[in-house]
Amino acid sequence: MEEAARAHFFFHGQQGREEEKAACHACQIRSFQNNQDHPVTLVNHEDNAKLDPDFRFVDASILGEGVEPSRDGFRSGCDCQEGEDCQYGSCGCLQDVDNDSSDEDQDHDGDDEHARHYRRKAYSYHSHGSKAGLLRSKILATRQPIYECHSMCACGPDCPNRVVERGRQIPLQIFRTKNRGWGVRSTVDIKKGQFVDKYMGEIITSAEADRRRNESHKAESKDVYLFALDKFSDQDSPDERLRGPSLEVDGEHMSGPTRFVNHSCDPNMRIFARVGDHADKHLHDLALFAIRDINRGEELTFDYVDGVEDEDNDALDPEKQKDMTKCLCGSDNCRGFLW
């Protein structure tokens, strides 16, 4: 047994160890809502490194100072009576979706579906057969936001349009890599289009994010953990929170297991903006989905600079490379540098 886990297994059930238990990474992980069925484990077979004792595992983002959700009076959900209404009807949660699905992206899963599969789907997931719950190909190939039903909706928890809403359904393992610190893998196979987990942390204002960058020993290193919630930023938006600087998620000191996912120039996952209640677009989720089939034990990765156009990518400028961070992903199409 690893020394770091010994206290958890032998002493943290005893009275008088509450403070010690609260600081234990294993205890934090065990408190996750879905952990009993889909556990997160931590292993190191490479060296004696341990996670930072000040790091805290959380299974939901924490709102920092100055960050507020919408007031209850502005919240709303759809009034669909069942998932079928959400899928083909006029679901309020899908009011911003461009309903332009291709025929080949519809479900073809039985004669009972034959008459209705030609109706255009509004939400992002397959709902029948072996692909049920997987992100549809048209969405997966883009960076379009995902709109889901949520706890304020009448459609109920079994609505097929609640994939991210139901949380992580995949067991994950944080492990020590040979040359890139910690990494993450799954102990089961993952299908293309399958939801893996959210990137979580402390949600902070843009000003606070800049302050933390300035205090960081190396601002580029801090940016590994900072992700802007800017998918819906719009100077002309009627929502004043979307007109101003976007909020950011800082996962450096508190986050879930995806905080330890490494970069790859040829990744097997991508981050999508996911919206539940439209009143909280400024607090949208960062949801990681598999963009190809992933075998169990294969390291999970995403592209840290996904979406940056080639002309804006300093990694392609030989003059700037000498001051940049080298990429160690080892993929055949590695760009050589991160930033």
Backbone torsions as a table, in degrees:
resi	resn	phi	psi	omega
1	MET	NA	136.9	177.5
2	GLU	-66.2	140.2	-177.0
3	GLU	-58.5	-35.1	-177.3
4	ALA	-64.4	-24.8	-177.8
5	ALA	-97.7	-6.5	-173.3
6	ARG	-61.4	-45.8	-178.2
7	ALA	-63.3	-36.8	-179.6
8	HIS	-60.8	-45.8	-174.1
9	PHE	-76.7	-30.2	-171.9
10	PHE	-106.0	-22.3	-170.4
11	PHE	-127.0	-18.8	-169.9
12	HIS	-78.9	1.3	171.6
13	GLY	-92.7	-2.6	-176.1
14	GLN	-88.3	152.3	176.2
15	GLN	-69.4	151.2	177.7
16	GLY	87.3	0.7	-179.9
17	ARG	-115.2	25.6	-176.1
18	GLU	-61.7	-43.3	-179.0
19	GLU	-65.8	-41.8	178.2
20	GLU	-65.9	-39.0	179.4
21	LYS	-65.3	-38.9	-179.3
22	ALA	-63.9	-28.3	-179.0
23	ALA	-90.9	-2.0	-176.5
24	CYS	-83.1	125.7	-179.4
25	HIS	-63.1	-39.5	-180.0
26	ALA	-64.6	-39.1	178.5
27	CYS	-68.2	-39.0	178.1
28	GLN	-61.5	-45.4	-179.6
29	ILE	-65.5	-39.8	-177.4
30	ARG	-64.5	-22.2	179.9
31	SER	-81.2	-7.1	179.8
32	PHE	-59.3	143.2	-175.5
33	GLN	-58.5	-42.1	-175.5
34	ASN	-100.6	11.8	-170.0
35	ASN	-72.7	-27.7	-179.7
36	GLN	-65.1	-40.5	-179.5
37	ASP	-87.5	-28.7	-176.7
38	HIS	-135.7	76.3	-170.3
39	PRO	-70.2	152.6	169.5
40	VAL	-105.3	127.7	179.6
41	THR	-119.4	163.6	-177.1
42	LEU	-134.2	122.8	-179.2
43	VAL	-136.3	152.1	175.0
44	ASN	-144.8	108.0	178.0
45	HIS	-112.0	15.1	-174.7
46	GLU	-108.3	-39.4	-175.3
47	ASP	-157.5	-162.3	-178.2
48	ASN	-102.8	13.2	-177.5
49	ALA	-65.8	145.8	175.9
50	LYS	-127.0	158.7	174.8
51	LEU	-64.9	150.9	176.4
52	ASP	-54.7	123.1	-177.1
53	PRO	-62.7	-19.9	179.6
54	ASP	-86.5	-7.2	177.9
55	PHE	-74.2	142.5	-177.8
56	ARG	-123.8	127.1	174.8
57	PHE	-80.5	130.9	175.4
58	VAL	-131.9	153.2	177.6
59	ASP	-111.7	16.0	172.0
60	ALA	-156.8	145.8	-179.8
61	SER	-66.5	150.4	179.9
62	ILE	-106.9	131.8	179.2
63	LEU	-80.8	122.2	179.6
64	GLY	-80.4	-179.6	-179.0
65	GLU	-61.5	132.3	178.1
66	GLY	86.5	1.5	179.9
67	VAL	-108.0	123.0	-175.8
68	GLU	-128.1	137.5	170.9
69	PRO	-76.7	171.4	177.4
70	SER	-66.9	150.3	175.9
71	ARG	-68.5	153.4	-175.7
72	ASP	-56.3	-32.3	-178.3
73	GLY	-66.6	-18.3	179.7
74	PHE	-96.8	-5.6	-176.4
75	ARG	-81.3	150.5	178.7
76	SER	-158.0	159.5	174.8
77	GLY	-140.9	171.3	-179.4
78	CYS	-73.3	157.2	177.4
79	ASP	-106.6	22.3	177.3
80	CYS	-62.6	139.7	-177.5
81	GLN	-86.4	-17.1	178.0
82	GLU	-158.2	167.3	-176.3
83	GLY	-60.0	-30.8	179.5
84	GLU	-62.0	-36.3	178.0
85	ASP	-66.7	-38.4	177.9
86	CYS	-64.8	-37.7	-173.1
87	GLN	-71.8	-45.0	-173.0
88	TYR	-117.3	-6.8	-177.0
89	GLY	-92.6	-152.7	-178.7
90	SER	-107.9	59.5	-177.1
91	CYS	-62.1	129.5	-179.2
92	GLY	-63.6	-26.8	179.9
93	CYS	-69.3	-18.9	-174.3
94	LEU	-109.1	23.4	-175.5
95	GLN	-64.4	-24.3	-177.6
96	ASP	-100.6	7.8	-176.7
97	VAL	-84.7	133.4	172.2
98	ASP	-79.5	100.9	-172.7
99	ASN	-82.2	79.1	-176.2
100	ASP	-134.3	56.8	-177.3
101	SER	-75.5	147.1	174.8
102	SER	-85.0	152.3	-177.1
103	ASP	-59.2	-38.6	-175.7
104	GLU	-71.3	-9.9	-179.6
105	ASP	-97.5	4.7	178.0
106	GLN	-83.4	168.1	175.9
107	ASP	-81.9	134.1	175.5
108	HIS	-127.6	75.4	-168.8
109	ASP	-126.2	48.5	175.3
110	GLY	130.1	156.8	-177.3
111	ASP	-61.7	-30.9	-179.1
112	ASP	-66.8	-16.5	178.0
113	GLU	-95.2	-9.1	-171.9
114	HIS	-57.4	-40.1	-174.3
115	ALA	-77.1	-19.2	-173.7
116	ARG	-115.4	-5.4	-175.8
117	HIS	-70.7	-13.0	177.7
118	TYR	-81.1	-13.1	175.4
119	ARG	-72.3	136.4	-175.2
120	ARG	-69.3	131.8	178.2
121	LYS	-81.9	145.5	178.3
122	ALA	-99.8	-35.0	-175.4
123	TYR	-94.4	176.8	-160.7
124	SER	-89.6	-6.9	-170.1
125	TYR	-114.0	151.6	165.9
126	HIS	-68.9	146.7	-175.5
127	SER	-120.1	-6.1	-176.4
128	HIS	-135.8	156.7	172.8
129	GLY	70.4	-157.3	-174.0
130	SER	-68.5	-17.2	-179.5
131	LYS	-98.5	6.2	-178.4
132	ALA	-55.5	129.4	178.9
133	GLY	88.2	-5.1	179.7
134	LEU	-91.4	145.3	178.8
135	LEU	-66.4	132.4	-178.4
136	ARG	-65.7	150.0	-172.5
137	SER	-58.4	-38.7	-177.7
138	LYS	-63.3	-37.6	178.2
139	ILE	-73.4	-41.6	-175.4
140	LEU	-61.4	-30.3	-177.3
141	ALA	-85.8	2.0	-177.9
142	THR	-123.2	-172.7	171.8
143	ARG	-117.9	30.5	179.5
144	GLN	-67.0	146.2	175.7
145	PRO	-70.3	158.1	178.5
146	ILE	-110.4	127.6	178.6
147	TYR	-108.5	125.9	-177.6
148	GLU	-123.0	157.5	167.0
149	CYS	-73.4	164.8	-170.7
150	HIS	-153.7	-170.3	-170.8
151	SER	-65.6	-19.0	179.4
152	MET	-87.0	-2.2	-174.9
153	CYS	-87.5	155.5	179.2
154	ALA	-85.4	-12.5	-172.4
155	CYS	-69.4	-19.2	175.2
156	GLY	92.9	162.4	-173.8
157	PRO	-66.8	-17.4	-179.7
158	ASP	-89.4	1.7	178.1
159	CYS	-56.6	130.5	-179.2
160	PRO	-62.9	-13.2	-179.9
161	ASN	-94.2	39.4	179.5
162	ARG	-135.4	49.6	-175.2
163	VAL	-74.6	-57.1	177.5
164	VAL	-66.9	-34.7	179.8
165	GLU	-55.7	-34.8	-177.3
166	ARG	-80.5	-8.9	175.3
167	GLY	86.6	-179.6	-177.0
168	ARG	-61.1	132.7	178.5
169	GLN	-121.4	17.2	-176.1
170	ILE	-125.3	131.3	174.3
171	PRO	-72.7	134.3	-178.0
172	LEU	-121.7	153.5	177.9
173	GLN	-130.8	124.0	172.9
174	ILE	-88.2	124.1	-174.7
175	PHE	-134.8	160.1	179.3
176	ARG	-88.1	120.8	177.8
177	THR	-82.7	171.7	-179.1
178	LYS	-74.9	-34.0	-173.3
179	ASN	-140.9	7.6	-177.2
180	ARG	-132.7	32.9	179.1
181	GLY	69.6	-138.4	-179.6
182	TRP	-85.2	152.5	176.1
183	GLY	-141.7	179.3	-179.0
184	VAL	-133.7	141.1	174.3
185	ARG	-141.8	167.2	176.6
186	SER	-106.3	148.9	177.6
187	THR	-93.2	6.1	174.4
188	VAL	-134.4	161.7	174.8
189	ASP	-66.7	147.0	177.9
190	ILE	-120.1	134.6	-179.1
191	LYS	-88.9	150.9	172.9
192	LYS	-55.4	129.9	-179.3
193	GLY	89.3	-0.9	-177.0
194	GLN	-83.2	138.6	175.4
195	PHE	-71.8	133.2	-179.1
196	VAL	-101.9	-61.2	-179.7
197	ASP	-173.4	170.2	175.7
198	LYS	-95.1	154.3	167.5
199	TYR	-89.0	123.1	-174.2
200	MET	-124.1	168.0	178.5
201	GLY	168.4	-156.1	175.3
202	GLU	-90.8	124.5	177.9
203	ILE	-88.3	120.3	-172.9
204	ILE	-127.3	164.4	177.7
205	THR	-72.7	162.5	177.4
206	SER	-61.0	-39.6	179.6
207	ALA	-63.5	-41.9	178.8
208	GLU	-67.2	-37.2	177.4
209	ALA	-62.6	-42.4	178.4
210	ASP	-64.8	-37.7	178.4
211	ARG	-62.9	-41.7	-179.6
212	ARG	-69.0	-35.5	175.9
213	ARG	-62.1	-44.5	-177.3
214	ASN	-65.9	-30.1	179.7
215	GLU	-85.5	-13.5	-178.9
216	SER	-71.1	145.7	178.3
217	HIS	-59.2	-36.2	177.4
218	LYS	-142.5	111.9	-172.8
219	ALA	-57.5	-36.0	-179.1
220	GLU	-63.7	-35.3	178.5
221	SER	-67.9	-37.7	177.6
222	LYS	-63.3	-35.0	-177.8
223	ASP	-68.1	-12.7	174.0
224	VAL	-60.9	-32.1	-173.7
225	TYR	-103.7	-8.9	-177.5
226	LEU	-99.8	126.4	177.7
227	PHE	-128.1	124.1	-178.9
228	ALA	-76.0	138.0	174.7
229	LEU	-93.7	67.9	-170.2
230	ASP	-113.2	13.1	-176.1
231	LYS	-59.7	-32.1	-174.9
232	PHE	-112.1	13.7	177.8
233	SER	-61.6	132.1	-175.6
234	ASP	-159.3	117.4	-178.4
235	GLN	-61.7	-21.3	-178.9
236	ASP	-100.8	8.4	-177.7
237	SER	-67.9	142.0	174.1
238	PRO	-69.9	-15.2	177.6
239	ASP	-89.4	113.8	-176.3
240	GLU	-61.2	-25.7	179.9
241	ARG	-71.8	-23.1	178.0
242	LEU	-91.8	-13.3	177.6
243	ARG	-81.5	-28.3	-176.1
244	GLY	-92.1	-171.0	178.4
245	PRO	-59.3	139.5	-177.1
246	SER	-74.7	154.0	171.5
247	LEU	-71.4	165.2	177.7
248	GLU	-135.4	151.8	177.0
249	VAL	-103.2	121.6	178.1
250	ASP	-106.9	111.2	-179.1
251	GLY	-102.6	12.5	-174.6
252	GLU	-65.9	-44.6	-173.0
253	HIS	-108.1	-13.2	173.9
254	MET	-149.7	130.6	-177.7
255	SER	-173.6	-175.4	172.9
256	GLY	-100.2	-170.8	-177.2
257	PRO	-62.7	-26.3	-177.7
258	THR	-69.1	-12.0	174.3
259	ARG	-59.0	-24.6	-176.0
260	PHE	-99.0	8.2	177.0
261	VAL	-72.1	130.6	-178.3
262	ASN	-86.7	163.0	176.6
263	HIS	-78.2	150.2	166.6
264	SER	-146.5	141.9	173.6
265	CYS	-74.8	-12.1	175.5
266	ASP	-129.7	70.9	-169.2
267	PRO	-77.3	165.3	174.4
268	ASN	-110.4	2.9	175.8
269	MET	-136.4	163.0	174.8
270	ARG	-142.5	148.0	177.4
271	ILE	-89.1	133.2	175.5
272	PHE	-122.0	142.6	172.5
273	ALA	-75.4	127.4	179.7
274	ARG	-119.1	129.5	-178.9
275	VAL	-112.0	131.2	169.0
276	GLY	-99.4	-100.4	176.6
277	ASP	-67.4	125.1	-177.6
278	HIS	-63.0	-23.0	179.4
279	ALA	-68.7	-15.8	-178.2
280	ASP	-114.5	36.0	177.8
281	LYS	-58.6	-30.7	179.8
282	HIS	-67.8	-14.1	179.7
283	LEU	-115.0	28.6	-174.2
284	HIS	-60.1	154.0	-179.9
285	ASP	-78.0	156.6	171.1
286	LEU	-110.4	101.7	-171.6
287	ALA	-106.3	129.0	-179.4
288	LEU	-95.6	125.1	178.2
289	PHE	-122.2	146.5	175.6
290	ALA	-72.0	130.4	178.8
291	ILE	-100.3	3.4	170.5
292	ARG	-158.1	169.0	174.7
293	ASP	-63.3	138.1	-179.1
294	ILE	-125.2	123.7	178.3
295	ASN	-75.0	147.3	177.6
296	ARG	-59.5	140.6	-178.7
297	GLY	90.2	-15.9	178.1
298	GLU	-75.9	137.4	-179.2
299	GLU	-64.7	137.0	176.6
300	LEU	-85.8	137.1	-177.7
301	THR	-144.4	158.3	166.2
302	PHE	-143.5	165.5	-176.5
303	ASP	-87.0	113.6	-177.6
304	TYR	-62.9	-25.3	-178.2
305	VAL	-115.0	30.4	178.4
306	ASP	-59.9	134.6	179.2
307	GLY	96.2	-12.0	177.1
308	VAL	-78.1	123.6	-179.3
309	GLU	-69.3	151.5	-177.1
310	ASP	-54.9	-39.3	-177.1
311	GLU	-69.8	-17.2	178.7
312	ASP	-101.9	2.7	-174.9
313	ASN	-94.6	109.7	-178.9
314	ASP	-64.1	-20.5	-179.0
315	ALA	-64.0	-17.8	-180.0
316	LEU	-94.6	1.9	-179.4
317	ASP	-104.6	107.1	-177.4
318	PRO	-56.8	-30.0	-178.6
319	GLU	-69.0	-28.4	-176.6
320	LYS	-95.8	-12.5	-173.3
321	GLN	-65.1	-27.7	-175.9
322	LYS	-65.3	-21.9	179.7
323	ASP	-104.3	10.4	-174.2
324	MET	-101.7	164.7	178.0
325	THR	-83.6	126.5	-179.8
326	LYS	-70.4	143.8	176.2
327	CYS	-91.3	134.7	-178.2
328	LEU	-114.0	21.1	-173.5
329	CYS	-67.9	-29.1	176.7
330	GLY	75.9	9.9	179.5
331	SER	-75.1	159.3	-177.9
332	ASP	-62.7	-31.0	-179.3
333	ASN	-106.7	31.1	-179.3
334	CYS	-58.3	134.1	179.5
335	ARG	-77.0	-12.2	175.7
336	GLY	92.9	-31.7	-177.1
337	PHE	-142.1	152.5	178.4
338	LEU	-94.4	-57.9	-178.0
339	TRP	-160.8	NA	NA
